Amino acid sequence: MTVNKQWVTGSSEELLPSLVEEFKISPLVQKVLAARGLTERSEIAALLTDQKTHDPFLMYDMAKAVDRIHEAVSNDEPILVYGDYDADGVTSVTVLMYALEQLEAMADFYIPNRFTEGYGPNETAFKEAADDGVGLIITVDNGIKGQHEVTVAKSLGVDVIITDHHEIGDALPDAYAVIHPAHPDGHYPCPHLAGVGVAYKLAAALLGQDIPEMLGLTAVGTVSDLVPLTDENRTLVKLGLRELNQRPPVGIKALLQQAGHKGLVTEETIGFMIGPRLNAVGRLDDARPAADLLMEQDMTSAVFLAEQVEQLNVERKSIVETIVEQAAAAAEDKVARGFNFLVIAGEDWNEGVLGIVASKLMDRYYLPVIVLNINREAGYAKGSARSIPQLSMYDYLDQEIELLTKFGGHHMAAGLTLPLDNVSELESRLNDRLDRYLAEHELQPAIIIDADVTLDELTVDHIYELDRLRPFGTANPQPIFSITGSTITQIKAIGQQANHLKMTLNGRLNVLKWSAGELVRKFPEGTTVDVCGRLQLNEWNNHVSPQLMMEDMKSDQILMVDFRNQHPRTFAFLKDEPVIYVINRNRRKNSDHYYFYGDNIAGHDKIVLRDLPDNLDLFQQTMRSSTASQMYIIFHEAKQVYFEGMPSLQQFRELYKLMVNRPVVLSQHGMTLTARLNVTPNVLLFMLAVLTELGVVSVTGETYQLDLTAGKVDIPSAVCYQQREQQLKMEQQLLFASFDSIKQLILDNMN
């Protein structure tokens, strides 16, 4: 399923020349800042130069929490850090454990198992901690909805300090302290910290100073959790990336070594290599090895743990691929039946990867998606949800809270558990609500384009300057630029399965798009296109050149693809495309998708000109009715005459003379006649057919006998002569003409 994307271009406002001079802002950066409305000096300074960090004690309950932890340390009171199993969770655990170790606290950590305990505070785990003498539990990256569990711990004489960043419900847990950047009674300047950001602020408050050696892991958790990279988050990631490149933690160094990464560590390295590998551990098994890896100080031991993590990541990819294939089949069926909120359920699906599966389906259909694993024995379904920007998954699920056993999350993502008997009802209610929304709104993905640029603006220096806007991420995405009215001078599918696209615009700019090799069929060389994407620099053999990683491509032209005189396997894909076929009138219509030349084909977007037309008038008549945006031109003709041409009248007279003295028996005289006349066997047969049609020759079996009594005849008056003449004309004008002339002929008639 292809979802058309809307291109939305940012503001064209310009920056004041004085600001451009003060901050030495290059042309492309100017366009990005203006498009995003960052035109005030303070805004530009915040993005390009300032580093914002805030006093951790500005956070509500911070002082109370710090005093309680110091009290526990002084009294040798056992402390349990209760974490989460994703990258944000395990980095949060590591950062806070580091601070507690510096204080020589009697501390340990606990990460619940995704499959047996689920997300967030667990009553059994809290009770076991109390039985083990723990007097203080500190949650990291979870706990804000643990009202019941906190009450249980309190009844057992255990204090609980909540540190979390997830959405706050109607009531806060009755904890000793609740540290949350968006606490309803607080006024912390950066309310969008990740879980690890909150843990870092608590750690810094405990030690009374910043902790540079923990900034790298803070950056890992922050980027992995997709929180907005603005304000303090931006600073934490910038400083953290510096640490990861200069003094990487042993565990991260071993992890990147196993991943085969070399060179600079960027936010993309975190997002596509480090984060997914840390997440893979908790998705498939107990997440503790991920935390152990991050805490490890010995390189040999770290390499051993990193090998385990890498193996789990490979396994995770395989599991995801299998489930996506199964879930996509179910999703395709539901979309075909008119469902707009996709609830996909399957048995024996690994619950740890269902968020990835939901994301892939959401990207494919641009619809909100819930993917559930069915546990028939226990009678429940559990899984993950992903939404599109226009719809809040949290709000949609919160409206159906009575159907759910448990759920948590935010605008774009959620996790949920519900009784198996409620799945159908949940799907029905969610679709009913979304259908009401769609009655007045349209769901269409939008590509936010920062600015339109020309090829002349895409210099190496200008693209390099875009790095000043890093780190990129949520709320500060990598800029997307559009380039309009360029010509494809080269295009091809690359990769072992030819599933990626590489093309060149105007012979100057290389453009790549992964998993888009099929676009070669849609956009042939010579097509004028608009493209948009992210700029980067390509280094090859010590040569640096601009390159565009394409996001989307479109053209106002009617796209025509030339498949004339090519092997059928070249266009075999058309059988799976929503196309109609235009065929010659002497062929048979196999279905309602077939039309004859001369028929009206208005209303069809993709057409295949399968056969060579009967005649040019019928061809032009059909083209005048066409409203297609894509044409695939085959012009099949089994018996082509172009290269044999039309025999001359002199050759007909010569054949007549050769037949005066004796009849022609093809098996005996055929080769001699073709040599004498300098024609092919097919042309000889054609000439005999013309003479036979005109009554000059009679035929019995393979013997042709001249009728000497026949009068003078007009060779061009024979129907078969005229048919060959018409076919020759069609082949000259359509089958063997330049493709440019064919396109122009089609466009002239469509207009």
C-alpha positions in Angstrom: 0.0 0.0 0.0 1.4 3.4 -1.0 0.4 6.4 1.0 0.7 9.8 -0.8 2.5 12.4 1.3 1.8 16.0 1.5 4.7 18.4 1.3 4.5 21.3 3.8 7.2 23.9 3.3 8.2 26.1 6.2 8.2 29.9 6.4 10.2 31.9 3.9 11.0 34.6 6.4 14.6 35.8 6.4 16.9 36.4 9.3 18.2 39.9 10.1 21.6 40.5 8.4 23.0 41.5 11.8 22.2 38.1 13.3 23.6 36.3 10.2 26.9 38.2 10.7 27.0 37.8 14.5 26.5 34.0 14.5 28.3 33.4 11.1 25.2 31.6 9.8 25.7 29.9 6.4 22.9 30.0 3.7 21.4 26.6 4.3 21.4 27.1 8.1 19.7 30.5 7.6 16.9 28.8 5.6 16.4 26.2 8.3 16.2 28.7 11.2 13.8 30.9 9.3 11.6 27.9 8.3 11.3 26.9 11.9 10.5 30.4 13.1 13.8 30.8 15.0 14.5 34.4 14.1 15.0 36.0 17.5 18.5 36.4 18.8 17.7 34.4 22.0 16.3 31.5 20.0 19.3 31.4 17.7 21.7 31.6 20.6 19.9 28.8 22.4 20.3 26.5 19.3 23.8 27.4 18.1 25.8 28.5 21.1 24.1 28.2 24.5 24.3 25.2 26.8 21.3 25.0 29.2 21.5 23.1 32.4 19.3 23.7 35.4 19.7 23.3 39.1 18.4 19.8 40.0 16.9 21.2 43.2 14.5 23.2 41.1 12.7 19.9 40.6 9.8 19.3 43.0 10.7 16.9 46.0 14.4 16.8 45.0 15.7 18.1 48.3 13.4 15.8 50.2 14.6 12.8 48.1 18.3 13.7 48.5 18.0 14.0 52.3 16.3 10.6 52.5 18.9 8.9 50.4 21.8 10.4 52.4 20.0 9.3 55.6 19.9 5.7 54.2 23.6 5.9 53.3 24.5 7.1 56.7 22.5 4.4 58.4 23.7 1.6 56.1 20.1 1.1 55.1 19.7 -1.2 52.0 18.6 0.7 48.9 17.0 -0.9 45.8 17.1 0.9 42.5 14.0 -0.3 40.6 14.4 0.2 36.8 12.9 -0.6 33.4 14.0 -3.0 30.6 14.5 -0.5 27.8 17.5 1.6 26.9 16.2 4.5 28.9 15.6 2.2 31.8 19.0 0.5 31.9 20.9 3.7 31.5 18.8 5.2 34.3 19.7 2.3 36.5 23.4 2.6 35.6 23.6 6.4 36.2 21.9 6.3 39.6 23.8 3.2 40.8 27.1 5.0 39.9 26.2 7.9 42.2 25.1 5.6 45.0 28.4 3.7 44.7 30.3 6.9 44.9 28.5 7.5 48.2 29.4 4.0 49.3 25.7 3.2 49.7 24.5 -0.3 50.4 22.6 -0.5 47.0 21.5 -3.0 44.4 19.3 -2.8 41.4 16.3 -4.7 40.1 14.9 -4.7 36.6 11.5 -6.5 36.1 11.1 -9.1 33.5 9.0 -7.9 30.6 7.3 -11.3 30.1 6.7 -12.4 33.7 6.3 -9.1 35.5 5.6 -6.4 32.9 6.3 -2.7 33.0 6.4 -0.7 36.2 6.3 -1.4 39.9 5.6 -5.0 40.8 3.9 -5.9 44.1 5.7 -9.2 44.5 9.1 -7.6 43.9 8.4 -4.8 46.4 7.4 -7.4 49.0 10.5 -9.5 48.4 12.6 -6.3 48.7 11.0 -5.6 52.1 11.6 -9.2 53.2 15.3 -8.7 52.3 15.5 -5.7 54.6 15.4 -3.0 52.0 14.2 0.3 53.6 14.2 2.5 50.5 13.2 1.8 46.9 14.0 4.3 44.2 12.3 3.8 40.9 13.9 5.1 37.7 12.0 5.6 34.4 8.8 4.2 35.9 6.5 4.3 38.9 4.3 7.3 38.3 1.3 5.0 38.0 2.3 2.6 40.8 -0.2 3.8 43.3 -1.1 0.3 44.6 2.5 -1.0 44.8 3.7 2.1 46.6 0.9 1.8 49.1 1.9 -1.9 49.7 5.5 -0.9 50.2 4.6 1.8 52.6 2.5 -0.6 54.6 5.6 -2.8 54.9 7.7 0.1 56.2 9.5 0.7 53.0 9.9 4.3 51.7 9.6 4.7 47.9 11.1 7.6 45.9 9.6 7.8 42.4 11.7 9.2 39.6 9.9 9.1 36.3 9.0 11.1 33.2 6.0 9.3 31.8 2.5 10.9 31.7 1.0 11.6 35.0 -2.4 10.1 35.7 -5.3 11.6 37.7 -3.5 11.0 41.0 0.2 10.7 42.1 1.4 7.7 44.1 1.6 8.2 47.9 5.4 8.0 47.7 7.9 9.5 50.1 9.0 11.7 47.2 7.9 12.0 43.5 10.6 13.5 41.2 9.1 14.3 37.9 10.1 17.1 35.5 6.4 17.9 34.9 5.2 17.5 38.5 1.9 19.3 38.9 3.2 21.2 41.9 6.6 21.9 40.4 8.1 24.4 37.9 11.1 22.7 36.4 12.2 24.6 33.3 12.6 21.4 31.2 9.5 19.2 31.7 10.5 16.8 28.9 13.5 15.0 30.4 13.9 11.3 29.6 14.0 8.9 32.5 17.8 8.9 32.4 17.7 12.7 32.5 15.8 12.6 35.7 18.1 10.0 37.1 21.1 12.1 36.2 19.7 15.2 37.9 19.1 13.1 41.0 22.6 11.7 40.8 24.1 15.1 40.4 22.1 16.4 43.3 23.3 13.5 45.5 27.0 14.2 44.6 26.7 18.0 44.6 28.2 18.3 41.1 27.9 17.4 37.5 29.1 13.9 36.6 30.8 14.1 33.1 31.6 10.3 33.1 27.8 9.6 33.1 26.8 12.1 30.4 27.5 9.6 27.6 25.0 7.1 29.0 22.6 10.0 29.7 22.8 10.8 26.0 22.1 7.2 25.1 19.0 7.0 27.1 17.7 10.4 26.1 18.1 9.8 22.3 16.8 6.3 22.6 13.6 7.4 24.3 12.8 10.0 21.6 12.2 12.9 24.0 12.4 16.4 22.5 16.0 17.4 21.9 15.5 21.0 23.1 16.5 22.9 26.2 18.4 20.8 28.7 17.9 17.6 26.8 19.8 19.1 23.9 22.6 20.1 26.2 22.8 16.7 27.9 23.0 15.0 24.5 25.6 17.4 23.1 27.8 17.0 26.2 27.1 13.3 26.2 28.2 12.8 22.6 31.4 14.6 23.4 32.1 12.1 26.2 31.2 9.1 24.0 33.8 10.2 21.5 36.5 11.2 23.9 36.0 8.9 26.9 33.4 6.2 26.0 32.3 3.9 28.8 33.9 0.4 28.5 30.5 -1.2 27.8 29.6 1.2 25.0 33.1 0.7 23.5 32.6 -3.1 23.5 29.1 -2.8 22.1 30.2 -0.6 19.2 33.1 -2.9 18.5 30.7 -5.9 18.2 28.4 -3.8 15.9 31.3 -3.0 13.6 31.1 0.7 14.1 34.1 2.9 13.3 34.4 6.6 13.4 32.5 9.4 15.1 29.6 8.5 17.5 26.6 10.7 16.6 23.0 10.7 17.7 22.4 8.5 14.7 24.8 6.0 16.1 22.8 5.9 19.3 19.5 5.8 17.5 20.3 3.0 15.0 23.1 1.0 16.7 23.4 1.5 20.5 19.8 2.0 21.5 18.3 -1.0 19.5 21.0 -3.3 20.9 20.3 -2.4 24.5 16.6 -2.7 23.8 17.0 -6.1 22.2 18.1 -7.6 25.6 14.9 -6.7 27.4 12.7 -7.5 24.4 13.8 -11.2 24.3 14.9 -12.0 27.9 15.8 -10.5 31.3 17.3 -7.0 30.7 19.9 -7.3 33.5 22.8 -8.2 31.1 22.3 -4.8 29.4 22.7 -3.0 32.7 25.7 -5.3 33.6 27.3 -4.3 30.3 26.9 -0.6 31.0 28.3 -0.9 34.5 31.3 -3.2 33.5 34.8 -1.7 33.9 36.8 -4.6 32.6 37.1 -4.7 28.8 37.4 -8.5 28.5 34.2 -9.0 30.5 32.5 -6.2 28.6 33.4 -7.9 25.2 31.8 -11.1 26.5 28.6 -9.3 27.5 28.6 -7.3 24.2 28.8 -10.6 22.2 25.7 -11.8 24.0 23.9 -8.5 23.3 24.8 -8.7 19.7 23.5 -12.3 19.4 20.2 -11.2 21.0 19.9 -8.3 18.5 20.4 -10.6 15.5 17.7 -12.9 17.0 15.4 -9.9 17.6 15.6 -8.9 13.9 14.7 -12.3 12.8 11.7 -12.5 15.1 10.5 -9.1 14.0 10.7 -10.0 10.3 8.6 -13.1 10.9 5.9 -11.4 12.9 5.8 -8.4 10.5 5.1 -10.8 7.6 2.2 -12.4 9.5 0.8 -9.2 10.9 1.0 -7.4 7.6 -1.2 -10.0 6.0 -3.8 -9.5 8.6 -3.5 -5.7 8.3 -3.9 -5.8 4.6 -7.2 -7.7 5.0 -8.5 -5.3 7.6 -7.6 -2.3 5.5 -9.4 -3.8 2.5 -12.5 -4.3 4.8 -12.4 -0.6 5.8 -10.8 -0.7 9.2 -9.0 2.5 10.1 -7.7 1.6 13.6 -5.8 -1.6 13.1 -5.9 -4.1 16.0 -3.8 -7.1 15.0 -3.6 -10.1 17.2 -1.7 -13.4 16.9 -0.7 -16.3 19.0 2.9 -17.1 20.1 4.1 -13.6 19.1 7.1 -12.4 21.2 5.6 -9.5 23.2 9.0 -7.8 23.5 9.1 -6.9 19.8 5.5 -5.9 19.2 6.2 -2.2 19.5 8.6 -2.5 16.5 6.0 -4.5 14.6 3.4 -1.9 15.3 5.7 0.9 14.2 6.4 -0.8 10.9 2.7 -1.3 10.2 1.9 2.3 11.2 4.6 3.5 8.8 3.2 1.3 6.0 -0.5 2.3 6.3 -0.3 5.6 8.2 -3.0 4.4 10.6 -2.9 3.9 14.4 -2.0 0.3 15.2 -2.2 -2.1 18.1 -0.4 -5.4 17.9 -1.3 -8.0 20.5 0.0 -11.4 21.5 -2.8 -13.8 22.4 -2.3 -16.0 25.5 -5.3 -18.3 25.4 -4.3 -20.3 28.4 -4.2 -17.3 30.6 -7.1 -15.6 28.8 -5.5 -12.3 28.0 -3.9 -10.3 25.2 -0.8 -8.1 25.7 1.0 -5.9 23.3 2.1 -2.5 22.1 0.4 0.4 20.2 1.8 3.1 17.9 0.0 6.2 16.6 0.3 8.9 14.0 0.8 12.6 15.0 -2.9 13.6 14.5 -4.2 11.1 17.1 -3.2 10.5 20.7 -2.9 6.8 21.5 -3.0 7.6 25.2 -6.3 9.5 24.9 -7.9 6.8 22.7 -7.0 4.0 25.1 -7.8 6.1 28.2 -11.3 6.4 26.9 -11.7 2.6 26.9 -10.0 2.1 30.2 -12.8 -0.2 31.5 -11.8 -2.8 28.8 -8.2 -2.8 29.8 -6.4 -4.6 32.6 -3.4 -2.3 32.4 -2.0 0.4 30.1 0.5 3.2 30.0 2.2 5.4 27.5 2.0 8.7 25.8 0.7 10.4 22.6 2.5 8.3 20.1 3.0 4.9 21.8 1.5 2.8 24.6 1.6 -0.7 26.1 -1.5 -2.5 27.1 -2.9 -5.7 28.6 -6.6 -6.7 28.4 -8.8 -9.8 28.7 -9.0 -11.8 25.5 -12.8 -11.5 25.4 -12.4 -7.7 25.2 -10.2 -7.5 22.1 -13.0 -7.4 19.6 -15.0 -4.8 21.6 -11.9 -2.6 21.9 -11.3 -2.8 18.2 -14.9 -1.9 17.5 -15.0 1.1 19.8 -11.6 2.4 18.6 -12.8 2.2 15.0 -16.1 3.8 15.7 -14.4 6.7 17.4 -11.8 7.1 14.6 -14.5 6.9 12.0 -16.3 9.8 13.6 -13.1 11.8 13.5 -12.5 10.9 9.9 -15.9 12.2 8.9 -14.5 15.7 9.4 -10.8 15.2 9.1 -8.3 13.5 6.7 -5.3 11.4 7.6 -2.4 12.2 5.3 1.2 12.0 6.3 3.0 15.3 5.9 6.7 15.8 5.1 7.8 19.1 6.7 10.2 20.7 4.3 12.5 23.4 5.7 13.3 25.0 2.4 13.5 24.7 -1.3 17.1 24.9 -2.6 18.9 24.9 -5.9 21.7 22.6 -6.9 24.1 25.5 -6.9 23.4 26.0 -3.1 24.5 22.4 -2.3 28.2 22.9 -1.8 30.3 20.8 0.5 30.9 23.7 2.9 27.2 24.6 3.1 26.2 21.1 3.9 29.0 20.7 6.5 27.7 23.8 8.3 24.3 22.0 8.9 26.1 20.1 11.6 25.8 23.2 13.8 22.2 22.3 14.2 23.0 18.9 15.7 22.1 16.9 17.6 19.0 16.1 15.6 16.0 14.3 17.0 12.5 14.8 18.3 11.5 18.5 18.1 14.8 19.2 16.2 14.7 16.9 13.2 17.4 16.7 10.6 16.5 19.3 8.0 14.6 18.3 4.9 15.2 20.2 1.7 13.3 20.1 -1.6 14.8 20.4 -5.0 12.3 21.2 -7.8 12.3 20.9 -11.5 15.4 18.7 -11.9 16.0 16.1 -14.6 16.8 12.5 -13.9 20.0 11.9 -15.9 20.7 8.4 -14.5 18.6 6.0 -12.4 19.1 2.4 -11.4 18.2 -0.2 -8.8 21.2 -1.2 -6.7 21.9 -3.9 -4.0 22.0 -7.6 -4.2 18.2 -7.8 -4.7 18.1 -4.5 -6.6 15.8 -3.1 -3.9 17.5 0.2 -3.4 17.4 3.3 -5.6 20.3 5.4 -6.9 19.9 8.2 -9.3 21.6 11.4 -10.5 19.9 14.8 -11.0 21.1 17.1 -13.8 24.3 15.0 -13.9 25.4 16.7 -10.6 23.7 15.4 -7.5 23.6 11.8 -6.4 20.4 10.7 -4.7 19.8 7.5 -2.7 16.7 5.9 -1.2 16.8 2.6 0.6 14.1 0.0 -0.2 12.8 2.0 -3.2 14.3 0.1 -6.2 10.8 -0.2 -7.7 10.8 3.5 -8.4 13.0 2.8 -11.4 9.9 1.5 -13.1 8.0 4.7 -12.4 10.6 7.4 -13.0 12.6 6.8 -16.2 15.6 8.8 -17.2 14.7 12.2 -18.6 11.8 12.7 -16.2 11.5 16.1 -14.6 11.0 15.6 -10.9 10.7 17.3 -7.5 12.6 15.5 -4.7 13.0 16.1 -1.0 15.3 14.6 1.5 18.2 15.0 3.9 21.6 16.3 2.8 24.8 14.6 3.6 28.4 14.4 2.4 29.7 11.3 0.7 33.4 10.5 1.1 34.9 8.1 -1.5 38.6 7.8 -2.5 39.4 11.0 -0.6 36.7 12.9 -2.6 33.9 14.6 -0.8 30.6 15.3 -2.6 27.1 16.3 -1.8 24.4 13.6 -1.6 20.7 13.5 -0.9 19.0 10.8 1.1 15.7 11.0 -0.5 12.4 11.1 1.5 10.0 11.4 -1.4 9.8 12.2 -5.1 7.0 13.4 -7.4 6.5 14.7 -10.8 3.8 16.8 -12.6 4.6 15.0 -15.7 2.7 12.0 -16.9 5.2 9.3 -16.1 5.8 7.0 -19.1 8.0 3.9 -18.9 9.5 2.4 -22.1 9.2 -1.4 -22.2 9.2 -1.8 -26.0 11.1 -4.7 -27.4 12.1 -5.9 -23.9 11.9 -9.3 -22.4 8.5 -10.0 -20.6 10.3 -10.6 -17.3 11.2 -6.9 -17.3 7.6 -5.9 -16.9 6.3 -9.0 -15.1 5.7 -6.8 -12.0 2.7 -5.2 -13.8 0.5 -8.3 -13.1 0.5 -7.2 -9.4 -0.1 -3.5 -10.2 -3.6 -1.9 -10.3 -3.4 -1.3 -14.1 -5.7 -1.6 -17.2 -4.4 -3.0 -20.5 -5.1 -1.4 -23.9 -5.0 -4.1 -26.6 -5.4 -4.6 -30.3 -8.9 -5.3 -31.6 -8.0 -8.7 -32.9 -7.1 -9.8 -29.4 -9.4 -11.1 -26.7 -10.4 -9.2 -23.6 -9.5 -11.4 -20.6 -11.3 -9.3 -18.0 -12.9 -5.9 -17.3 -9.3 -4.6 -17.0 -8.8 -4.9 -20.8 -9.8 -2.2 -23.3 -9.5 -2.0 -27.1 -7.8 0.9 -28.9 -10.6 3.3 -29.6 -12.3 2.7 -26.2 -12.7 5.4 -23.6 -10.3 4.8 -20.7 -11.1 7.9 -18.6 -10.8 7.4 -14.8 -7.9 5.0 -14.8 -4.6 6.2 -13.3 -2.2 3.5 -14.5 -2.5 2.1 -18.1 -0.4 -0.4 -20.0 -0.3 0.0 -23.8 0.2 -3.7 -24.3 -0.3 -4.2 -28.1 0.7 -2.2 -31.1 -2.5 -0.2 -32.2 -4.7 -1.2 -35.1 -4.2 2.2 -36.5 -3.2 5.7 -35.5 -6.7 7.1 -35.4 -7.9 4.5 -32.8 -4.7 5.1 -30.8 -5.2 8.8 -30.7 -8.9 8.4 -29.8 -8.0 6.4 -26.7 -5.3 8.8 -25.7 -7.7 11.8 -25.9 -9.9 10.1 -23.3 -7.0 9.2 -21.0 -6.6 10.7 -17.5 -3.7 8.5 -16.5 -0.7 9.7 -14.6 1.4 6.6 -15.4 1.8 4.7 -18.7 3.7 1.6 -19.3 4.4 1.2 -23.0 5.0 -2.2 -24.5 3.5 -2.1 -28.0 3.8 -5.9 -28.4 3.7 -7.2 -32.0 4.5 -10.8 -32.6 5.2 -10.5 -36.3 7.1 -7.3 -36.8 7.6 -6.0 -40.4 9.7 -2.9 -39.8 13.1 -4.5 -40.6 11.7 -6.4 -43.7 9.9 -3.3 -45.0 7.5 -3.3 -48.0 8.5 -5.0 -51.3 8.5 -2.6 -54.3 6.2 -2.9 -57.2 9.2 -3.8 -59.3 9.8 -6.8 -57.1 6.1 -7.8 -57.6 6.6 -7.6 -61.4 9.8 -9.7 -61.2 7.9 -12.4 -59.2 5.2 -12.4 -61.9 7.8 -13.0 -64.6 9.4 -15.8 -62.7 6.0 -17.6 -62.3 5.1 -17.3 -66.0 6.9 -20.5 -67.2 6.2 -22.7 -64.2 4.2 -22.9 -61.0 5.9 -22.2 -57.7 6.3 -25.1 -55.2 7.6 -23.5 -52.0 9.6 -26.5 -50.8 11.4 -26.7 -54.2 11.6 -23.1 -55.4 11.2 -20.9 -52.3 14.9 -20.3 -51.5 15.7 -19.6 -55.2 12.9 -17.0 -55.4 14.0 -15.2 -52.2 17.6 -15.0 -53.6 16.4 -13.7 -57.0 14.1 -11.2 -55.4 16.4 -10.3 -52.5 13.6 -10.7 -50.0 13.1 -12.8 -46.9 10.9 -15.9 -46.8 8.2 -14.0 -44.9 8.2 -11.2 -47.5 7.9 -13.8 -50.3 4.8 -15.3 -48.6 3.3 -11.9 -48.2 3.8 -11.2 -52.0 2.2 -14.4 -52.9 -0.7 -13.6 -50.5 -1.2 -10.3 -52.3 -1.3 -11.9 -55.7 -3.6 -14.6 -54.5 -6.0 -12.0 -53.0 -6.1 -10.1 -56.3 -6.8 -13.3 -58.3 -3.5 -13.4 -60.1 -2.4 -16.5 -58.4 -4.3 -19.6 -57.3 -2.9 -21.9 -54.5 -3.2 -25.6 -53.9 -1.4 -26.9 -50.9 2.1 -25.4 -51.3 1.8 -24.9 -55.0 1.1 -21.4 -56.4 -0.1 -21.3 -60.0 -0.2 -18.0 -62.1 -3.5 -17.3 -63.9 -2.3 -15.9 -67.3 -5.9 -14.8 -68.1 -6.0 -12.4 -65.2 -5.9 -8.8 -66.3 -3.8 -5.9 -64.9 -4.3 -5.4 -61.2 -3.5 -2.6 -58.7 -1.1 -4.2 -56.1 -1.7 -1.5 -53.4 -5.5 -2.1 -53.6 -5.1 -5.6 -51.9 -6.4 -5.6 -48.3 -3.4 -7.5 -47.0 -1.1 -5.0 -48.7 -2.9 -2.1 -47.0 -2.8 -4.0 -43.6 1.0 -4.4 -43.9 1.4 -0.8 -45.0 -0.6 0.2 -41.9 1.4 -2.0 -39.6 4.6 -0.7 -41.0 3.5 2.8 -40.4 2.5 1.9 -36.8 5.9 0.3 -36.2 7.7 3.3 -37.6 5.7 5.8 -35.6 5.4 3.9 -32.3 7.5 0.7 -32.0 10.8 2.0 -33.4 10.5 5.7 -33.1 12.4 7.7 -30.4 10.7 7.5 -27.0 10.6 11.3 -26.8 8.6 11.4 -30.0 6.1 8.9 -28.6 5.7 10.8 -25.4 5.1 14.0 -27.3 2.5 12.2 -29.5 0.7 11.0 -26.4 0.8 14.4 -24.6 -0.4 16.2 -27.7 -3.5 14.0 -27.8 -4.1 14.0 -24.1 -4.1 17.8 -24.1 
